[in-house]
């Protein structure tokens, strides 16, 4: 019976640790910008002519 109580207490400590980490990430602004990372691929620069490679047949 003591081991069950110990496991419950440890699981609550771990759960509170994850909850605290989540709130810390939200407070730090980790989840503020959720639009631009998805749009970044659409706004990617076009490659210049010097960077394009052409395959030459022998």
VMD Tcl script that builds the backbone (N, CA, C; Angstrom):
set m [mol new atoms 174]
animate dup $m
set s [atomselect $m all]
$s set {name element resname resid chain x y z} {
  {N N UNK 1 A 0.822 -1.195 0.000}
  {CA C UNK 1 A 0.000 0.000 0.000}
  {C C UNK 1 A 0.865 1.258 0.000}
  {N N UNK 2 A 2.030 1.169 0.632}
  {CA C UNK 2 A 2.917 2.330 0.685}
  {C C UNK 2 A 3.451 2.678 -0.706}
  {N N UNK 3 A 3.687 1.657 -1.536}
  {CA C UNK 3 A 4.234 1.921 -2.867}
  {C C UNK 3 A 3.218 2.647 -3.751}
  {N N UNK 4 A 1.931 2.325 -3.579}
  {CA C UNK 4 A 0.901 3.016 -4.363}
  {C C UNK 4 A 0.852 4.487 -3.976}
  {N N UNK 5 A 0.923 4.767 -2.696}
  {CA C UNK 5 A 0.928 6.152 -2.234}
  {C C UNK 5 A 2.151 6.893 -2.745}
  {N N UNK 6 A 3.293 6.221 -2.728}
  {CA C UNK 6 A 4.521 6.826 -3.242}
  {C C UNK 6 A 4.403 7.108 -4.741}
  {N N UNK 7 A 3.860 6.172 -5.499}
  {CA C UNK 7 A 3.713 6.377 -6.942}
  {C C UNK 7 A 2.721 7.495 -7.261}
  {N N UNK 8 A 1.661 7.605 -6.483}
  {CA C UNK 8 A 0.700 8.694 -6.696}
  {C C UNK 8 A 1.357 10.038 -6.424}
  {N N UNK 9 A 2.110 10.132 -5.350}
  {CA C UNK 9 A 2.785 11.387 -5.015}
  {C C UNK 9 A 3.822 11.745 -6.086}
  {N N UNK 10 A 4.598 10.758 -6.534}
  {CA C UNK 10 A 5.591 11.029 -7.583}
  {C C UNK 10 A 4.938 11.435 -8.895}
  {N N UNK 11 A 3.821 10.800 -9.244}
  {CA C UNK 11 A 3.146 11.171 -10.491}
  {C C UNK 11 A 2.564 12.576 -10.406}
  {N N UNK 12 A 2.080 12.959 -9.242}
  {CA C UNK 12 A 1.579 14.327 -9.079}
  {C C UNK 12 A 2.713 15.345 -9.165}
  {N N UNK 13 A 3.868 15.013 -8.627}
  {CA C UNK 13 A 5.024 15.911 -8.719}
  {C C UNK 13 A 5.463 16.072 -10.171}
  {N N UNK 14 A 5.509 14.976 -10.912}
  {CA C UNK 14 A 5.897 15.039 -12.329}
  {C C UNK 14 A 4.861 15.829 -13.128}
  {N N UNK 15 A 3.575 15.593 -12.857}
  {CA C UNK 15 A 2.514 16.313 -13.565}
  {C C UNK 15 A 2.586 17.811 -13.278}
  {N N UNK 16 A 2.821 18.166 -12.025}
  {CA C UNK 16 A 2.954 19.586 -11.688}
  {C C UNK 16 A 4.195 20.195 -12.327}
  {N N UNK 17 A 5.252 19.412 -12.477}
  {CA C UNK 17 A 6.446 19.892 -13.169}
  {C C UNK 17 A 6.171 20.199 -14.634}
  {N N UNK 18 A 5.444 19.301 -15.302}
  {CA C UNK 18 A 5.097 19.557 -16.696}
  {C C UNK 18 A 4.143 20.737 -16.830}
  {N N UNK 19 A 3.209 20.861 -15.911}
  {CA C UNK 19 A 2.287 22.000 -15.946}
  {C C UNK 19 A 3.040 23.309 -15.727}
  {N N UNK 20 A 3.988 23.296 -14.796}
  {CA C UNK 20 A 4.803 24.489 -14.567}
  {C C UNK 20 A 5.650 24.836 -15.778}
  {N N UNK 21 A 6.212 23.828 -16.457}
  {CA C UNK 21 A 6.996 24.080 -17.669}
  {C C UNK 21 A 6.126 24.653 -18.775}
  {N N UNK 22 A 4.896 24.169 -18.874}
  {CA C UNK 22 A 3.978 24.699 -19.886}
  {C C UNK 22 A 3.656 26.165 -19.613}
  {N N UNK 23 A 3.320 26.480 -18.374}
  {CA C UNK 23 A 3.009 27.872 -18.043}
  {C C UNK 23 A 4.230 28.779 -18.214}
  {N N UNK 24 A 5.411 28.257 -17.931}
  {CA C UNK 24 A 6.633 29.027 -18.128}
  {C C UNK 24 A 6.844 29.316 -19.615}
  {N N UNK 25 A 6.597 28.321 -20.477}
  {CA C UNK 25 A 6.757 28.528 -21.916}
  {C C UNK 25 A 5.734 29.529 -22.444}
  {N N UNK 26 A 4.514 29.474 -21.942}
  {CA C UNK 26 A 3.493 30.440 -22.367}
  {C C UNK 26 A 3.873 31.842 -21.909}
  {N N UNK 27 A 4.361 31.962 -20.688}
  {CA C UNK 27 A 4.757 33.270 -20.153}
  {C C UNK 27 A 5.952 33.845 -20.909}
  {N N UNK 28 A 6.853 32.978 -21.352}
  {CA C UNK 28 A 8.032 33.419 -22.094}
  {C C UNK 28 A 7.715 33.798 -23.537}
  {N N UNK 29 A 6.509 33.491 -24.013}
  {CA C UNK 29 A 6.128 33.861 -25.366}
  {C C UNK 29 A 6.423 32.794 -26.399}
  {N N UNK 30 A 6.579 31.564 -25.988}
  {CA C UNK 30 A 6.893 30.480 -26.912}
  {C C UNK 30 A 5.783 30.265 -27.937}
  {N N UNK 31 A 4.549 30.522 -27.542}
  {CA C UNK 31 A 3.411 30.230 -28.414}
  {C C UNK 31 A 2.755 31.497 -28.960}
  {N N UNK 32 A 3.447 32.620 -28.937}
  {CA C UNK 32 A 2.848 33.874 -29.378}
  {C C UNK 32 A 2.622 33.922 -30.887}
  {N N UNK 33 A 3.606 33.524 -31.657}
  {CA C UNK 33 A 3.532 33.658 -33.112}
  {C C UNK 33 A 3.243 32.296 -33.732}
  {N N UNK 34 A 1.972 32.040 -34.038}
  {CA C UNK 34 A 1.622 30.744 -34.612}
  {C C UNK 34 A 1.248 30.843 -36.092}
  {N N UNK 35 A 1.332 32.042 -36.687}
  {CA C UNK 35 A 0.956 32.202 -38.088}
  {C C UNK 35 A 2.173 32.252 -38.998}
  {N N UNK 36 A 3.182 33.035 -38.646}
  {CA C UNK 36 A 4.295 33.245 -39.566}
  {C C UNK 36 A 5.140 32.007 -39.839}
  {N N UNK 37 A 5.355 31.066 -38.896}
  {CA C UNK 37 A 6.125 29.879 -39.279}
  {C C UNK 37 A 5.461 29.070 -40.390}
  {N N UNK 38 A 4.144 29.028 -40.403}
  {CA C UNK 38 A 3.447 28.311 -41.465}
  {C C UNK 38 A 3.497 29.077 -42.780}
  {N N UNK 39 A 3.589 30.381 -42.719}
  {CA C UNK 39 A 3.594 31.202 -43.925}
  {C C UNK 39 A 5.017 31.423 -44.456}
  {N N UNK 40 A 6.020 31.098 -43.670}
  {CA C UNK 40 A 7.408 31.366 -44.050}
  {C C UNK 40 A 7.783 30.648 -45.350}
  {N N UNK 41 A 7.267 29.447 -45.553}
  {CA C UNK 41 A 7.593 28.703 -46.767}
  {C C UNK 41 A 7.029 29.398 -48.006}
  {N N UNK 42 A 5.924 30.099 -47.849}
  {CA C UNK 42 A 5.321 30.793 -48.983}
  {C C UNK 42 A 6.064 32.079 -49.329}
  {N N UNK 43 A 6.757 32.651 -48.365}
  {CA C UNK 43 A 7.457 33.912 -48.575}
  {C C UNK 43 A 8.939 33.715 -48.832}
  {N N UNK 44 A 9.342 32.504 -49.128}
  {CA C UNK 44 A 10.746 32.194 -49.355}
  {C C UNK 44 A 11.231 32.900 -50.618}
  {N N UNK 45 A 12.464 33.379 -50.589}
  {CA C UNK 45 A 13.027 34.083 -51.738}
  {C C UNK 45 A 13.219 33.131 -52.909}
  {N N UNK 46 A 13.080 33.674 -54.101}
  {CA C UNK 46 A 13.338 32.900 -55.310}
  {C C UNK 46 A 14.844 32.790 -55.506}
  {N N UNK 47 A 15.341 31.656 -55.956}
  {CA C UNK 47 A 16.795 31.541 -56.178}
  {C C UNK 47 A 17.241 32.433 -57.335}
  {N N UNK 48 A 18.410 33.019 -57.194}
  {CA C UNK 48 A 18.928 33.876 -58.259}
  {C C UNK 48 A 19.491 33.005 -59.377}
  {N N UNK 49 A 19.813 33.636 -60.502}
  {CA C UNK 49 A 20.319 32.893 -61.656}
  {C C UNK 49 A 21.696 32.291 -61.372}
  {N N UNK 50 A 22.470 32.922 -60.499}
  {CA C UNK 50 A 23.809 32.410 -60.203}
  {C C UNK 50 A 23.755 31.143 -59.366}
  {N N UNK 51 A 22.689 30.965 -58.600}
  {CA C UNK 51 A 22.592 29.810 -57.720}
  {C C UNK 51 A 21.950 28.599 -58.376}
  {N N UNK 52 A 21.330 28.790 -59.525}
  {CA C UNK 52 A 20.659 27.669 -60.183}
  {C C UNK 52 A 21.686 26.784 -60.852}
  {N N UNK 53 A 21.514 25.510 -60.731}
  {CA C UNK 53 A 22.415 24.562 -61.379}
  {C C UNK 53 A 21.699 23.945 -62.572}
  {N N UNK 54 A 22.446 23.744 -63.615}
  {CA C UNK 54 A 21.864 23.132 -64.806}
  {C C UNK 54 A 22.604 21.835 -65.039}
  {N N UNK 55 A 21.873 20.848 -65.473}
  {CA C UNK 55 A 22.520 19.571 -65.768}
  {C C UNK 55 A 22.862 19.540 -67.260}
  {N N UNK 56 A 24.078 19.201 -67.547}
  {CA C UNK 56 A 24.545 19.142 -68.932}
  {C C UNK 56 A 24.683 17.690 -69.331}
  {N N UNK 57 A 24.163 17.345 -70.477}
  {CA C UNK 57 A 24.268 15.987 -70.976}
  {C C UNK 57 A 25.581 15.820 -71.736}
  {N N UNK 58 A 26.253 14.709 -71.552}
  {CA C UNK 58 A 27.534 14.464 -72.215}
  {C C UNK 58 A 27.334 13.959 -73.608}
}
mol reanalyze $m
mol bondsrecalc $m
mol representation Tube
mol addrep $m
